[in-house]
Amino acid sequence: MEKGLSCNVSIHEEELNGKKVFVAECVDLGISDFGENLNEALSNLKKGINLLLEESPEKKESLFNPEPLMITRVFL
């Protein structure tokens, strides 16, 4: 990813074909990917983001955010 670009990522576990996987979602671009572990999920997501930005460079505008949004969990 280009220097100065950053995005907010949400990560959660899901079950896929009876197996737990990690799902990483770029909230800013609406893109997600998964992996067998956290590092694999993030790596796959980065590849997907780079491919998306190659095809749609105008989407980079939303990633020049110097302050990342804090994502937290609210218990009800």
N, CA, C and O atoms as CSV, one atom per row, in Angstrom:
chain,resi,resn,atom,element,x,y,z
A,1,MET,N,N,0.842,-1.167,0.000
A,1,MET,CA,C,0.000,0.000,0.000
A,1,MET,C,C,0.895,1.240,0.000
A,1,MET,O,O,1.973,1.231,0.593
A,2,GLU,N,N,0.455,2.276,-0.649
A,2,GLU,CA,C,1.178,3.523,-0.765
A,2,GLU,C,C,1.418,4.158,0.595
A,2,GLU,O,O,0.586,4.044,1.496
A,3,LYS,N,N,2.574,4.839,0.747
A,3,LYS,CA,C,2.864,5.525,2.002
A,3,LYS,C,C,1.821,6.612,2.246
A,3,LYS,O,O,1.433,7.323,1.320
A,4,GLY,N,N,1.369,6.739,3.486
A,4,GLY,CA,C,0.366,7.732,3.826
A,4,GLY,C,C,-1.052,7.209,3.757
A,4,GLY,O,O,-1.983,7.864,4.225
A,5,LEU,N,N,-1.220,6.040,3.182
A,5,LEU,CA,C,-2.554,5.436,3.107
A,5,LEU,C,C,-2.753,4.517,4.306
A,5,LEU,O,O,-1.846,3.786,4.703
A,6,SER,N,N,-3.933,4.566,4.864
A,6,SER,CA,C,-4.267,3.630,5.931
A,6,SER,C,C,-5.771,3.382,5.885
A,6,SER,O,O,-6.526,4.177,5.327
A,7,CYS,N,N,-6.186,2.286,6.469
A,7,CYS,CA,C,-7.613,1.994,6.510
A,7,CYS,C,C,-7.953,1.319,7.821
A,7,CYS,O,O,-7.091,0.748,8.488
A,8,ASN,N,N,-9.207,1.392,8.175
A,8,ASN,CA,C,-9.707,0.746,9.386
A,8,ASN,C,C,-10.091,-0.685,9.045
A,8,ASN,O,O,-10.745,-0.942,8.034
A,9,VAL,N,N,-9.679,-1.605,9.894
A,9,VAL,CA,C,-9.922,-3.021,9.648
A,9,VAL,C,C,-10.637,-3.636,10.843
A,9,VAL,O,O,-10.256,-3.421,11.993
A,10,SER,N,N,-11.662,-4.388,10.553
A,10,SER,CA,C,-12.399,-5.145,11.557
A,10,SER,C,C,-12.083,-6.621,11.338
A,10,SER,O,O,-12.084,-7.099,10.203
A,11,ILE,N,N,-11.813,-7.343,12.430
A,11,ILE,CA,C,-11.466,-8.760,12.315
A,11,ILE,C,C,-12.375,-9.574,13.239
A,11,ILE,O,O,-12.585,-9.224,14.400
A,12,HIS,N,N,-12.898,-10.650,12.698
A,12,HIS,CA,C,-13.715,-11.547,13.514
A,12,HIS,C,C,-13.541,-12.980,13.018
A,12,HIS,O,O,-13.015,-13.212,11.930
A,13,GLU,N,N,-13.987,-13.927,13.824
A,13,GLU,CA,C,-13.926,-15.340,13.452
A,13,GLU,C,C,-15.268,-15.782,12.899
A,13,GLU,O,O,-16.323,-15.344,13.356
A,14,GLU,N,N,-15.208,-16.650,11.915
A,14,GLU,CA,C,-16.408,-17.274,11.339
A,14,GLU,C,C,-16.114,-18.740,11.118
A,14,GLU,O,O,-14.964,-19.174,11.184
A,15,GLU,N,N,-17.151,-19.489,10.858
A,15,GLU,CA,C,-16.990,-20.890,10.521
A,15,GLU,C,C,-17.242,-21.050,9.029
A,15,GLU,O,O,-18.255,-20.582,8.509
A,16,LEU,N,N,-16.320,-21.708,8.349
A,16,LEU,CA,C,-16.424,-21.944,6.912
A,16,LEU,C,C,-16.180,-23.424,6.664
A,16,LEU,O,O,-15.089,-23.933,6.918
A,17,ASN,N,N,-17.196,-24.108,6.171
A,17,ASN,CA,C,-17.108,-25.552,5.916
A,17,ASN,C,C,-16.653,-26.317,7.159
A,17,ASN,O,O,-15.834,-27.233,7.071
A,18,GLY,N,N,-17.192,-25.930,8.311
A,18,GLY,CA,C,-16.867,-26.621,9.556
A,18,GLY,C,C,-15.525,-26.256,10.154
A,18,GLY,O,O,-15.084,-26.898,11.108
A,19,LYS,N,N,-14.866,-25.247,9.622
A,19,LYS,CA,C,-13.542,-24.846,10.090
A,19,LYS,C,C,-13.567,-23.366,10.456
A,19,LYS,O,O,-14.159,-22.559,9.739
A,20,LYS,N,N,-12.922,-23.001,11.577
A,20,LYS,CA,C,-12.859,-21.604,11.971
A,20,LYS,C,C,-11.848,-20.863,11.108
A,20,LYS,O,O,-10.742,-21.349,10.873
A,21,VAL,N,N,-12.238,-19.682,10.640
A,21,VAL,CA,C,-11.343,-18.822,9.866
A,21,VAL,C,C,-11.445,-17.400,10.428
A,21,VAL,O,O,-12.429,-17.041,11.075
A,22,PHE,N,N,-10.418,-16.613,10.168
A,22,PHE,CA,C,-10.420,-15.201,10.536
A,22,PHE,C,C,-10.834,-14.397,9.312
A,22,PHE,O,O,-10.321,-14.614,8.214
A,23,VAL,N,N,-11.761,-13.473,9.505
A,23,VAL,CA,C,-12.233,-12.603,8.432
A,23,VAL,C,C,-11.772,-11.188,8.752
A,23,VAL,O,O,-12.062,-10.656,9.824
A,24,ALA,N,N,-11.047,-10.583,7.808
A,24,ALA,CA,C,-10.575,-9.206,7.947
A,24,ALA,C,C,-11.322,-8.352,6.941
A,24,ALA,O,O,-11.357,-8.667,5.752
A,25,GLU,N,N,-11.921,-7.265,7.421
A,25,GLU,CA,C,-12.711,-6.393,6.558
A,25,GLU,C,C,-12.192,-4.964,6.646
A,25,GLU,O,O,-12.036,-4.410,7.734
A,26,CYS,N,N,-11.928,-4.376,5.478
A,26,CYS,CA,C,-11.566,-2.965,5.405
A,26,CYS,C,C,-12.871,-2.179,5.394
A,26,CYS,O,O,-13.587,-2.151,4.393
A,27,VAL,N,N,-13.162,-1.552,6.502
A,27,VAL,CA,C,-14.420,-0.834,6.680
A,27,VAL,C,C,-14.529,0.324,5.685
A,27,VAL,O,O,-15.615,0.606,5.179
A,28,ASP,N,N,-13.406,0.995,5.403
A,28,ASP,CA,C,-13.400,2.172,4.536
A,28,ASP,C,C,-13.722,1.852,3.076
A,28,ASP,O,O,-14.319,2.672,2.379
A,29,LEU,N,N,-13.329,0.663,2.614
A,29,LEU,CA,C,-13.509,0.308,1.204
A,29,LEU,C,C,-14.593,-0.743,0.984
A,29,LEU,O,O,-14.991,-0.998,-0.153
A,30,GLY,N,N,-15.067,-1.349,2.060
A,30,GLY,CA,C,-16.095,-2.378,1.911
A,30,GLY,C,C,-15.573,-3.644,1.259
A,30,GLY,O,O,-16.273,-4.275,0.468
A,31,ILE,N,N,-14.338,-4.020,1.591
A,31,ILE,CA,C,-13.734,-5.224,1.019
A,31,ILE,C,C,-13.274,-6.116,2.171
A,31,ILE,O,O,-12.848,-5.621,3.214
A,32,SER,N,N,-13.362,-7.420,1.979
A,32,SER,CA,C,-12.923,-8.336,3.029
A,32,SER,C,C,-12.239,-9.551,2.420
A,32,SER,O,O,-12.370,-9.834,1.229
A,33,ASP,N,N,-11.507,-10.260,3.272
A,33,ASP,CA,C,-10.872,-11.516,2.884
A,33,ASP,C,C,-10.689,-12.325,4.156
A,33,ASP,O,O,-10.956,-11.829,5.251
A,34,PHE,N,N,-10.237,-13.559,4.023
A,34,PHE,CA,C,-10.114,-14.429,5.188
A,34,PHE,C,C,-8.838,-15.233,5.127
A,34,PHE,O,O,-8.159,-15.262,4.101
A,35,GLY,N,N,-8.513,-15.887,6.231
A,35,GLY,CA,C,-7.354,-16.756,6.300
A,35,GLY,C,C,-7.487,-17.698,7.480
A,35,GLY,O,O,-8.349,-17.525,8.342
A,36,GLU,N,N,-6.621,-18.696,7.505
A,36,GLU,CA,C,-6.649,-19.683,8.591
A,36,GLU,C,C,-6.150,-19.096,9.906
A,36,GLU,O,O,-6.470,-19.607,10.979
A,37,ASN,N,N,-5.361,-18.019,9.823
A,37,ASN,CA,C,-4.895,-17.337,11.027
A,37,ASN,C,C,-4.944,-15.831,10.785
A,37,ASN,O,O,-5.212,-15.380,9.672
A,38,LEU,N,N,-4.689,-15.075,11.820
A,38,LEU,CA,C,-4.798,-13.621,11.749
A,38,LEU,C,C,-3.856,-13.025,10.700
A,38,LEU,O,O,-4.263,-12.176,9.906
A,39,ASN,N,N,-2.604,-13.469,10.700
A,39,ASN,CA,C,-1.631,-12.926,9.737
A,39,ASN,C,C,-2.025,-13.224,8.292
A,39,ASN,O,O,-1.877,-12.371,7.416
A,40,GLU,N,N,-2.519,-14.413,8.048
A,40,GLU,CA,C,-2.945,-14.788,6.697
A,40,GLU,C,C,-4.149,-13.951,6.253
A,40,GLU,O,O,-4.214,-13.511,5.106
A,41,ALA,N,N,-5.089,-13.738,7.155
A,41,ALA,CA,C,-6.264,-12.931,6.826
A,41,ALA,C,C,-5.854,-11.499,6.482
A,41,ALA,O,O,-6.344,-10.931,5.506
A,42,LEU,N,N,-4.958,-10.916,7.281
A,42,LEU,CA,C,-4.502,-9.542,7.006
A,42,LEU,C,C,-3.694,-9.461,5.712
A,42,LEU,O,O,-3.839,-8.507,4.947
A,43,SER,N,N,-2.857,-10.444,5.471
A,43,SER,CA,C,-2.074,-10.478,4.233
A,43,SER,C,C,-2.986,-10.571,3.013
A,43,SER,O,O,-2.790,-9.858,2.028
A,44,ASN,N,N,-3.973,-11.445,3.082
A,44,ASN,CA,C,-4.922,-11.596,1.975
A,44,ASN,C,C,-5.716,-10.312,1.755
A,44,ASN,O,O,-5.980,-9.923,0.617
A,45,LEU,N,N,-6.098,-9.651,2.859
A,45,LEU,CA,C,-6.834,-8.397,2.744
A,45,LEU,C,C,-5.976,-7.326,2.073
A,45,LEU,O,O,-6.457,-6.606,1.198
A,46,LYS,N,N,-4.712,-7.216,2.475
A,46,LYS,CA,C,-3.810,-6.224,1.861
A,46,LYS,C,C,-3.677,-6.456,0.360
A,46,LYS,O,O,-3.688,-5.504,-0.421
A,47,LYS,N,N,-3.552,-7.711,-0.042
A,47,LYS,CA,C,-3.469,-8.026,-1.476
A,47,LYS,C,C,-4.737,-7.587,-2.196
A,47,LYS,O,O,-4.678,-7.008,-3.280
A,48,GLY,N,N,-5.884,-7.870,-1.584
A,48,GLY,CA,C,-7.157,-7.481,-2.176
A,48,GLY,C,C,-7.295,-5.971,-2.290
A,48,GLY,O,O,-7.781,-5.460,-3.299
A,49,ILE,N,N,-6.867,-5.260,-1.254
A,49,ILE,CA,C,-6.931,-3.797,-1.278
A,49,ILE,C,C,-6.041,-3.252,-2.387
A,49,ILE,O,O,-6.454,-2.364,-3.133
A,50,ASN,N,N,-4.832,-3.774,-2.500
A,50,ASN,CA,C,-3.920,-3.307,-3.563
A,50,ASN,C,C,-4.497,-3.557,-4.950
A,50,ASN,O,O,-4.379,-2.707,-5.833
A,51,LEU,N,N,-5.119,-4.712,-5.146
A,51,LEU,CA,C,-5.759,-4.998,-6.441
A,51,LEU,C,C,-6.911,-4.031,-6.714
A,51,LEU,O,O,-7.067,-3.534,-7.829
A,52,LEU,N,N,-7.712,-3.774,-5.686
A,52,LEU,CA,C,-8.830,-2.848,-5.832
A,52,LEU,C,C,-8.336,-1.448,-6.196
A,52,LEU,O,O,-8.905,-0.792,-7.068
A,53,LEU,N,N,-7.275,-0.994,-5.527
A,53,LEU,CA,C,-6.758,0.352,-5.781
A,53,LEU,C,C,-6.084,0.465,-7.156
A,53,LEU,O,O,-6.067,1.543,-7.751
A,54,GLU,N,N,-5.535,-0.633,-7.654
A,54,GLU,CA,C,-4.989,-0.628,-9.021
A,54,GLU,C,C,-6.101,-0.417,-10.041
A,54,GLU,O,O,-5.933,0.318,-11.013
A,55,GLU,N,N,-7.238,-1.068,-9.810
A,55,GLU,CA,C,-8.369,-0.987,-10.734
A,55,GLU,C,C,-9.193,0.283,-10.556
A,55,GLU,O,O,-9.781,0.786,-11.513
A,56,SER,N,N,-9.234,0.799,-9.327
A,56,SER,CA,C,-10.045,1.987,-9.019
A,56,SER,C,C,-9.218,2.967,-8.187
A,56,SER,O,O,-9.465,3.120,-6.991
A,57,PRO,N,N,-8.235,3.635,-8.810
A,57,PRO,CA,C,-7.348,4.520,-8.052
A,57,PRO,C,C,-8.068,5.671,-7.344
A,57,PRO,O,O,-7.537,6.232,-6.385
A,58,GLU,N,N,-9.256,6.024,-7.799
A,58,GLU,CA,C,-10.011,7.111,-7.157
A,58,GLU,C,C,-10.413,6.757,-5.725
A,58,GLU,O,O,-10.717,7.646,-4.930
A,59,LYS,N,N,-10.417,5.476,-5.395
A,59,LYS,CA,C,-10.787,5.044,-4.042
A,59,LYS,C,C,-9.693,5.369,-3.028
A,59,LYS,O,O,-9.934,5.305,-1.822
A,60,LYS,N,N,-8.493,5.716,-3.499
A,60,LYS,CA,C,-7.405,6.093,-2.591
A,60,LYS,C,C,-7.770,7.322,-1.766
A,60,LYS,O,O,-7.290,7.480,-0.644
A,61,GLU,N,N,-8.609,8.188,-2.311
A,61,GLU,CA,C,-8.994,9.424,-1.619
A,61,GLU,C,C,-9.499,9.149,-0.200
A,61,GLU,O,O,-9.193,9.901,0.725
A,62,SER,N,N,-10.266,8.081,-0.031
A,62,SER,CA,C,-10.844,7.790,1.279
A,62,SER,C,C,-9.825,7.222,2.263
A,62,SER,O,O,-10.141,7.033,3.437
A,63,LEU,N,N,-8.596,6.946,1.794
A,63,LEU,CA,C,-7.587,6.337,2.661
A,63,LEU,C,C,-6.531,7.311,3.160
A,63,LEU,O,O,-5.612,6.901,3.870
A,64,PHE,N,N,-6.637,8.592,2.808
A,64,PHE,CA,C,-5.696,9.601,3.294
A,64,PHE,C,C,-6.233,10.199,4.586
A,64,PHE,O,O,-6.438,11.409,4.682
A,65,ASN,N,N,-6.454,9.358,5.560
A,65,ASN,CA,C,-6.998,9.780,6.835
A,65,ASN,C,C,-5.893,9.668,7.880
A,65,ASN,O,O,-5.496,8.556,8.227
A,66,PRO,N,N,-5.382,10.803,8.395
A,66,PRO,CA,C,-4.279,10.731,9.349
A,66,PRO,C,C,-4.674,10.135,10.698
A,66,PRO,O,O,-3.824,9.598,11.408
A,67,GLU,N,N,-5.939,10.222,11.053
A,67,GLU,CA,C,-6.424,9.709,12.334
A,67,GLU,C,C,-7.292,8.477,12.104
A,67,GLU,O,O,-8.400,8.603,11.584
A,68,PRO,N,N,-6.819,7.289,12.478
A,68,PRO,CA,C,-7.670,6.112,12.287
A,68,PRO,C,C,-8.870,6.142,13.224
A,68,PRO,O,O,-8.786,6.623,14.354
A,69,LEU,N,N,-9.951,5.633,12.745
A,69,LEU,CA,C,-11.168,5.498,13.535
A,69,LEU,C,C,-10.978,4.374,14.537
A,69,LEU,O,O,-10.452,3.317,14.190
A,70,MET,N,N,-11.396,4.589,15.766
A,70,MET,CA,C,-11.284,3.535,16.764
A,70,MET,C,C,-12.512,2.633,16.675
A,70,MET,O,O,-13.647,3.108,16.702
A,71,ILE,N,N,-12.277,1.361,16.572
A,71,ILE,CA,C,-13.362,0.390,16.545
A,71,ILE,C,C,-13.334,-0.350,17.873
A,71,ILE,O,O,-12.285,-0.831,18.302
A,72,THR,N,N,-14.470,-0.438,18.509
A,72,THR,CA,C,-14.545,-1.078,19.805
A,72,THR,C,C,-15.780,-1.965,19.875
A,72,THR,O,O,-16.608,-1.973,18.965
A,73,ARG,N,N,-15.888,-2.690,20.937
A,73,ARG,CA,C,-17.039,-3.576,21.139
A,73,ARG,C,C,-17.891,-2.997,22.252
A,73,ARG,O,O,-17.374,-2.562,23.281
A,74,VAL,N,N,-19.184,-2.995,22.041
A,74,VAL,CA,C,-20.130,-2.525,23.041
A,74,VAL,C,C,-20.901,-3.731,23.544
A,74,VAL,O,O,-21.540,-4.430,22.758
A,75,PHE,N,N,-20.850,-3.979,24.825
A,75,PHE,CA,C,-21.576,-5.103,25.424
A,75,PHE,C,C,-22.934,-4.636,25.902
A,75,PHE,O,O,-23.033,-3.636,26.613
A,76,LEU,N,N,-23.977,-5.344,25.521
A,76,LEU,CA,C,-25.345,-4.986,25.913
A,76,LEU,C,C,-25.896,-5.946,26.944
A,76,LEU,O,O,-27.035,-5.792,27.384
